[in-house]
Amino acid sequence: MRRNLCSAIAVAVFGLFAFLPPVVSAQVERYELGKRLRRFEDAWQTAPERQRSDSAKPMIDAVNSFFSLRLQTAMAKLDQAWLIAADRTLSDWQTAVLRYRLEPSAMVVDDNLNALRIALRASYGGKTEPPADTLVGIQVVDGTGQRLVSAERPWNEATAGFDLNLATLPSGDFVIRGTVVNHGETFPLLPTSLSKIDRLSSRLESVERSLAEQSDRWSDSLRATIKERINLLKRAQGATILETDFPFGRLLAESEQALTAENPHQLLAVGSRDQDQWLVLAEKRKQVAVRVRAPRDAAGPLPVLFLFHGAGGSENMFFETYGSGRAVKLGIERGCLVVAPRQGLGGLALDCAEMLDLLAPFYELDRSRVFLIGHSMGAAQVIRQVSLHPELPTAASAIGGGRPIRDPRAIAQVPWFVAAGALDFGRSGAKAFFESVRDAGGQQVQYQEYHGVEHMVIVQAALDDVFRFFDQAGQRGR
């Protein structure tokens, strides 16, 4: 009964997030949740077994808090899990600092803005504050880590908010770092992003005008992609904190170049080589936002790895969490084009075969090697996609979710790796799906359960086994 309740909550929460307007107070919490989850996952990856197991209880609490919309509690529980996985013991003042975040007044600024309002904000409640003589150091660094702007303020001034001088900062995409210092001891704050763009307003207007005046020249996907980038840039100029860090300067420059390029699809494809690219695949009124990455030296037809996120997530989730983006890394190492679609309440407006068709103008694809991974609600999506096109995948994986299906014979010939944590509320569904495929004659279906693992960490715990299974399936399929 508890598992059914949790599954129902997951679906309901995802539906809520899918239809929230762009500017909502929960967006800041979603941004912070991603940062704190990634910090925990980095620690979990190298932690010994005992610390991994001990971190499961606060992770279960964090997941349940997220699904019940207690996002601040979820952040506090994530921090508890991180301390356990990292085997860290903090002093009283560091414990007080742990709950704070950097909050700039905007993620994108025009080059005529010479100051950015920045403050430290508590992400959840606490009983103590750092001593009054605590100092906060702020640095803006470029992609190489070079410090371009720096400032130091007393704790009380930093929490009240102050103006960071950007007069000497050139245009570009940067990272804001913060370090809290007390009597020689330091504690780092989680970083955030900042883009400074020359002539931002006029360039946005020019892109919008070109898109409207010459819209017939471009594909539905190209138009939808550039429209989405314009919307993101406009939102990021204001007080809206988006759910992830975007390289806005690069995205705007690419959009401008695409509108005048002879082959705009190829231009955007080159921009995804060993770095992330955000596209909107569109066919008339059907659209799916995707985040993609291609290998740096992409040449010839690329195998494709589809990644389907769970409830409450987005296309950014597999790239930044689920093991701090390890699925993307492992896919790139195997030469795959990695594609993470955003799911809505009703699933996907385009199926995998349609998405491959719309990706074809951007990339040369090897449709004989297509792999699918899904977590939780994403596991159900993988099952649906394989049911729609059983001839499509080389192999598929359902992690932390699934369900028995009425007639699994059509998909029983597909190699399946099914996984769940022993503490995972999606375990019963995953196991039932495995059994239904196995009983339908599936000869290449494998089920793996992971001791001491709950619903979130299960993806990270299973990934090495998933890709070993994919490697073997790929060899058999050649």
Helices and strands as residue ranges (DSSP letters): H 2-19, H 26-46, H 49-54, H 56-67, H 71-86, H 92-98, E 100-104, E 108-110, E 115-122, E 135-141, E 147-154, H 155-160, E 162-165, E 172-182, E 185-197, H 200-213, G 215-217, H 220-237, H 248-258, H 264-270, E 277-283, E 286-293, E 302-308, H 317-320, H 326-333, E 337-341, H 352-359, E 365-375, H 377-388, E 395-399, G 408-410, E 416-421, H 427-439, E 445-450, H 458-477
